[in-house]
């Protein structure tokens, strides 16, 4: 989430309580008591109408933390039963998001609104700016007819007093594909047939009503029974925790993982394969090629813009290549991808070499529950050192830049262009590129679902500017990618 606020703190606290409950003498009973312990009798309610609603919301957060959909919850089922089911679970649900209706505030609908600041000026610039006749002057004040308003927002900059504002529903406004709407009760509802699991709604909601279903219990139970569980850490993890990436490897082993791999190593494989594919495509007369590393972008193509598929690289993602390598060399290993975003859980469902996915927030909760401080751990090198380009994959421009680096001997052959975040405007641009069968800005098009790249992912825990600085330091200490 790359910010610090109360709502993020609640999620982390609940995850930490679940982890501590797992290591207790009685996981089921300890889980049942989490909402009661977090909101004991006499607790001063700060955020909701009463202690009972706060407990109800915490109960739902625990259900999500145990890996279940809140939409499927039977309120008669005790949390201890959910804990038992989590221990018995063998298969992971392919819908990684879930919505806590009790936490949803039921925000007022999106609309353009005239505030009391309106001075009823003679210029009537707001009225003149509206092309749909939605703005009129009533009793000396501007008024917007919702039946005529098209939400074009032309009246907003026209007002000299900034008296006209857009009232937005944060989750709906953030979703690039209109997958979240109000239900008959006026609260949010996710259409999972449309959802691309980009997590933008989760980042936007200030009430924490949208949660990621955690796989942390599945990971912990495999560790507990003695399986060799290995962590595969995404490049954007650098800088998320105090301490170096080599200390992070040591911290992961201290937390119970058997070993740790840099997914940046897989990024080097992606770079080489994508460079070869790009050359082949361009020499055969194609106009442009887009990268294929972003799981949110791949879901978007699958569900909303299949016509762009012919322009998308068929090269696999860094997660795919590192997991393939691990499973080929050590088929007995249980692989866990440590992710900056929720969309990777969708990708993992289609990859037999990836057993589980946990995010940076969940890893932070695990470290906290086990009192592990990364900066206090010893440094431990990875078996294979990744290139600087591979380690830069998590920063916007890093993927295209890596491919261009391999092709630098072909002067001006690769012209990188970055689509920095999927939103309604960039989606329009993508559609135009497909329709025109050309990209005026370049021929090697990197598409990232999150602004800033993976360092802006919905499950990150540190500000992108701090992470980018840490990645730059590691980048400067690393070697250039080799063609091989």
N, C-alpha and C positions, 0 to 999 in steps of 0.2 A: 504493500500500500504506500510505501515510501513517504509516510507522514506519521506524526505522533498525535493521537487524540484519544478521547475516552472510549470511543466506539471500538477502535483497534485494540485498545488495552483490554476490553472485555473479552474479545475473541481469544487473545493470547492467554488471558487468565483462565478461561474455560478449558482451552487445550492443555494448559499446564496442569490443571486439576485432573483432567482425564488421564494424563500420563502418570501423575503421582498415584492416582487410583489404581492404575494398571500394575504398578509395582508394590501396591499395598498387600496386606494379607487377604483381603476380600474385595476384589475388583468390582463385583456386582453391587455390593452394599455401599462401597465408597462412592461409586458413580451415582447411585440413587440419591445420595445425600449432598451432591454438589450444589444444587440450587439452594438448599436449606442452609448449607454452610456459608455460601456466598451472601445470602440474605437472611440472616438469623432473626429470630423474634426480637423486636425492638429496634431493628435496623432503621436508620433514618433514610427514607426514600428520597432520592434526588432527581430521578429521571422519568419516572412513570407515575401513574395516578395512585398506585398502592403497592405494597410489598408483594401482593399475590400476583400482580401482573408482571412485576420484575422477575419473580420466581418462574412464572410461566414462560417468559422469554428466555430465561437462562436454561430452562428445561429443553426448549427447542434448540438452543445453541449446543447443548450437550448431545442431542440426537444427531445434529449435523457433524459434530466433532467425532462421533462414533461411526460416521460414514453412511447415515441413512437420510432419505428424503423426508422433510418435514411435511410435505404435501400428503404423504401416505400415512401420516401418524394417526394412530388410534389413541386418543387421549387416555383411554382406560389402561393402556400398557404402561407398566412401571418402567422407570429408567434402568432398573436392575435387569429387566428382561432384554432391553436394548443392548446392554453391556454383554449379556450372555450370547445374544445373536451375533454381535460383533466378533466375539471369540470363535464362534462356530462358522462364520462366513468364509466361503471359499472363492467366490467370484465377486468382482467389482462392478458396480453399476456404471453404465456409460454416460449417465447424466451427472456431470460434476457439480452443478449448482443446485441450490435449494432455497426456498423463500420462506421466511418467518412472517406469516401474516399478522401475528399478534404484535410484532415489532414495527410493522408498516404504519406510518402516520396517516396514510390516505391523503396525500398532498392534494391541494386544489389543482384542477386541470391546467395544462399549459394554455396561456393566453397572453395577449398584449393588453396592458392595463394602464389607464390614466390615473395618476396619483393626485393627491391634494395639492401638489406643488404647481399644478396647472394654473396659469394666470389669466386665461381667457384672452390672450393677446389679439390685437387687431390683424396681425400678419396672417393668422390661420395657416401657418406653414404645414402643420400636421394634416389638415384637411386637403391641402393642395398636393401633398406627397402621396396620399392614398389613391391608388388607381382603381379601387374597387368600390368606392363610395361608402366605406365602412366608418369613416370619421365624420362626425357632425358636431355642431355647436348647440348645446342645450343649456339654457339658463346661464349663458355666458361662460360655459366650461366645455372642453372637449369631451366627447363621449364616443366609444367604439361599439358598433353593432356586431356582436359575436357571430351573427348569422352571415354577415357579409365579409368579415375579416378573414384573410387568407394567411395570416401570420407572416407576411412578407417583411415586416419590421421596418418598412420605409419611413413610417411616422416617428420612429424612435430617434434617429439622428436629426430629423427635421425640427424637433422641438428645441427652442433656444434655452429652455429651463430644465432640460432633462427630466421632464415631468412624466414621460411615457416610458414604461419599462416592460420587459418580458418576464412574466412569472413562469418559471419552469419547474416541472417535476424532474428532480435530478436524475433518477434512474432512466426515465423515458427519454430525457434530453440527451443522455450520454450514449444510449444504445444506437449503434450505427445502422442497425437493420430492423428497427421497430419490433423487437422480439418481446418487449415488456410493455404491458398495458394495464389499465385498471379492470378489475373484475366487477361483477354485479354488486359487490359490497363496497366498491370504491377504493379497494386496496390493490396493490400490484399483483400481477400474475405473469409468469414467464411462459412463453410459447416455445417449448423445447424443440419443436419442428423447425422453427425459424432461428433460434438462438445459435450463435457461433462460439459460445463459451469464451468470449474475449474478456469478460470480467469487468467491463467498463461500468456496468450498473452497480456492481459490488463496490467499486471504488467511489462511485458518486453518491450512494445512499448515506446520508448523515445519521441514519438510525440503525445501521447495521442489520437491515432486514434481509439482505441477501447474503447467503453463506456458501462457502465451498465445503463439499462433503469430504471429510478427512479420511485418509488411509493410514493414519499414524498407528492405530491399534493393530492393523494387519502387519505393518512393518515390525512393531514391537513384539508381537507374538511369534514371528519367525525368528527374531533374535533370541527370544527367551527359550525356544525349544532347541537352540544350538545350530541353526542353519547358518551358512556363510552368507550374510546379507551385506552387499556392497553398495556404496553410494556413488552415484555418477553426478558430479556437480556441474551445473551450467556455467558458462563463462561469466555471466552477470552476477555471480555470487561474490566475486572479488569486491571488497569494500563494504559488503552488507554487514559484516561483523568486524569488530575491532581485532586486529591481528592479520597476519599474512595468509595467503591461500595454502601455504605449507603448514602453518599452524592449524588451519581449518581441517586439513587431512588428519592431523593428530587428534583434534577435538572429536571428529566423527568416529574415530576408532575408540576413543574414550567413552563415547556415548553408546557403543555396542556394535558399530559397523565393523565388519571383518577387514575391509579395505576401502579405498576411495580412488576414483578415476576422474580425470579432468575431461569433461565433454568437449573442451577446446581441442582435444586430440581428434575427436570425431569431426570437429569443424574443419580441421586441416584436410581430412578426407573429402568432406563436402566441397571444399574450395577446389581441390584438384579435379574432382569429377565434374563440378559445375563449369569450370574453365574449359575443359575438353568439350562439354556439351555446348557451351556458348559458341565456341569457335566453329563447331560443326553446323550449328543452326545458322549463324551469320554467313558462313561460306556457302550455304545452300540457298541463301536469298531471303531468309526471314528478316522481319523488320526490327523485332525486339524480343527479349526474353526476360521474364520476371523470376526472381529467386523463389525458393520454396521452403524456406526454413521456419517460417512463422506458422504455428499450428492454428491460430485464429484466422489468418489469411486463407489457409487451406480449407478450413471449415466454411469460410465465406464463399469461396469458389464452388465448393460442393453444393451448397444450399441456395446460393443467390446469383452467381455469375459463372455458370458452367462454360459459357462461351469463351471465357478467358483461358480455359485450361490448355488450349493449344499453344499458348504463349508462355506457359509456366514450365520451369525446369522440372525434369523428371528425377533429378538428383535427390537423394534422401537427405534427411536432416542429420545434424551432428549427433542428436540423441540416438537415432537409428544406428549410425555407424559404430558408436562406442558400445552400445548394448550388444550389437552383433558380434563385435570383437570379444567382449567379455564372455558371452554365452558360448562362443566357438572354442575359446581357450579353457573355459571353466563352466561347463554346462550345469554343474551343481549349484552355482552361485544364484542367490536371489538378488535381482537387480532393482535398485530404487533410484529413480531420477529425482534430483533435488531441483525444483523448478521455480522460476520467478512468476509463473502465471498458471491460471486454471486450465487454459486451452490444451496444455500438454497432456492432461489426463485423457482427453478425447483421443489424441494421437497414440497414447500408450495402449489404449483399448484395442487398437488395430496392429499393435506390434508385439508379437509373441515373445520377443526378447526383453521386454520391459515388464517387470512384475508389478511394481508399484510406483506411485508418484507422490512425493510430499513437497510442500512449498517452503519458502524461506521463513514464513511466519511459524509454521509447524516445527521447523528445525530450531528456531529460536526458542520456542516453548519447550522443546526437548532439552536443549542446553540449559535452560533456566531451571527446569524440573530436576535435573541431575547436577545442578550447580557447577556447570562447566563454563569457564571463560576462555574463549578462543585465544585471547592475547596472552594467557598464562601457559598455554601449551607449547611443547617443543615443536620445532619445525621438522617436517618430514617430507622429503622430495617425492614426486611422482615417478613411477617407473619410466615413463616417457614424457619428456618435456615438450609441451605444445609450443607452437610458433606464436609470435606476437600478433599475427593476423587472426589466428584461431582464438586467441584470448580476447580479441577485440570484437568478436561476433555479437556480443550483447549490446553494443553501442550502435545507434543508427548510422548507417553508412559502412559499418564494419564488414558486412557480408560482401557487398559489391566491391568495396575497397580491396578485400582479400583476393577476389577473382581478378580484378584489374591489376593487382600486383604481380600475379603469375603471368599476366599477358602484357607486361610492360615493354617487352621486347618487340611486340607488335604495335608500333606507335599509332596512337589514336584509333586503335581497333575497338577497344572497349570504352564506351562513354557511359559511366555510371550515372544513374538518376535515382533519387530516394523518395519514396512515398512514405512520409514520416507519420504513421498512425492512420488507422482506418476510421473515417468519419464520413458523414454524408457528402461533404465536398470532395474528399479524395476518392470516394466510391464513384461519384459522377465523372471524375477525371479518368478513372479506370475504364468505366463504361465507354467513354469517348475514345479512348485508346483502342479498345476492342473493335468498336464500330468503324473507326477510321483505319484500323490495322497499321497504326504507326504511333510512335511516341516521339514528339518533337524535341523533348528534353534530353533524350539519350536512348541507347539500345540495350543497356544492362540495368534493368529496373529492379531495385530492391524494395520490397513491400514489407513493412512492419506494422503489426496491429496496434502496438502501443507507441505513443509519442516518445522519442528518445531511444527507441529500441527496447530490448528486454530489460534494461535497467529501469524502465518506466512501467514494468509489469505490475499487475494487480496484487501480487503477493510479495513484492519486495518490501524491505523494512528500513531502507536508508534512502535519503534524498539522492536523486540522480546525479547532481553536481558533485557530491562527495564520492559516489561510486565511480563516476567517470574519472575523477582525479586518481583514485586508487588503481583503476584499470590502466591508466596512462603510465603510472609508475611501473607496474608489472610489464607493460608493453615495452617500455624502454629497456627493461632488463632482459628481454627475451630475444630469441633469434628470429630472422626472417623465415618465411615458409620456403621449403624446398620443393622443386617440381617433381622429382623422383621419376 
